[in-house]
Amino acid sequence: MVLVGMGSVLAQGNAGIQAGAAAIQQATTDLQAYFEPVTTLIYVIAALVGLFGGFRIYSKWQNGDQDVQKHAIGWVGAVLFLLAIAAVLQAVFFT
């Protein structure tokens, strides 16, 4: 039984391999189509985080809070992290 099963698998040969390669190529193309909108969405989120965080830092600074520097460093780190993620996605999936 095992030999009969292996014989049918080997008989398919190149047709099965080509079908699998075509399916993998199609999946790769579909995935790459999704990553450009995702990176654009990440840029939009980074812009919103930048605007709202900047306003928050400014209001803390105007109110005389003592922890403005800590919040500013965290804000800049969050924006840089989002921009780095978008750059990594583009470098990995668009090269």
C-alpha positions in Angstrom: 0.0 0.0 0.0 2.8 2.4 0.9 4.6 1.7 -2.4 1.4 2.3 -4.4 0.8 5.6 -2.6 4.4 6.7 -3.2 4.1 5.6 -6.9 1.1 7.9 -7.4 2.9 10.8 -5.7 6.0 10.3 -7.8 3.9 10.0 -10.9 2.5 13.5 -10.5 6.1 14.8 -10.4 6.6 18.2 -12.1 2.9 19.0 -12.4 2.5 18.9 -8.6 5.6 20.9 -8.0 4.7 23.5 -10.6 1.2 23.9 -9.1 2.8 24.3 -5.7 5.2 26.9 -7.0 2.4 28.8 -8.7 0.4 28.8 -5.5 3.4 30.1 -3.5 4.0 32.8 -6.1 0.3 33.9 -6.0 0.4 34.0 -2.2 3.5 36.1 -2.2 1.9 38.5 -4.7 -1.2 38.8 -2.6 0.8 39.4 0.6 2.9 42.1 -1.1 -0.3 43.8 -2.2 -1.4 44.2 1.5 1.9 45.6 2.8 1.9 48.9 1.0 -1.5 50.0 2.5 -0.3 48.7 5.9 2.9 50.8 5.7 0.8 53.8 4.7 -1.5 53.2 7.7 1.5 53.0 10.0 2.7 56.4 8.6 -0.7 57.9 9.3 -0.8 56.5 12.8 2.8 57.9 13.4 1.6 61.3 12.2 -1.4 61.2 14.6 0.8 60.1 17.5 3.2 62.9 16.6 0.4 65.5 16.5 -1.4 64.4 19.7 1.8 63.7 21.6 3.2 67.1 20.6 0.1 68.8 21.8 0.2 66.9 25.0 3.8 67.7 25.6 3.1 71.4 24.9 0.2 71.5 27.3 2.3 69.8 30.0 5.1 72.3 29.4 2.7 75.3 29.6 1.2 73.9 32.9 4.7 73.7 34.4 4.7 69.9 35.0 8.0 68.5 36.1 8.0 65.3 34.0 7.8 67.0 30.6 11.2 65.7 29.6 10.3 62.1 30.4 7.1 62.3 28.3 8.9 64.0 25.4 11.5 61.3 25.2 8.7 58.6 25.3 6.8 60.5 22.6 9.8 60.8 20.3 10.6 57.1 20.9 7.1 56.0 20.0 7.2 58.0 16.8 10.6 56.7 15.8 9.5 53.1 16.6 6.5 53.5 14.3 8.6 54.9 11.5 11.2 52.2 11.9 8.5 49.5 11.7 7.2 51.0 8.4 10.8 51.1 7.1 11.5 47.5 8.1 8.2 46.3 6.4 9.2 48.0 3.2 12.7 46.7 3.3 11.7 43.1 4.0 8.7 42.8 1.7 9.5 45.2 -1.2 13.0 44.1 -2.1 
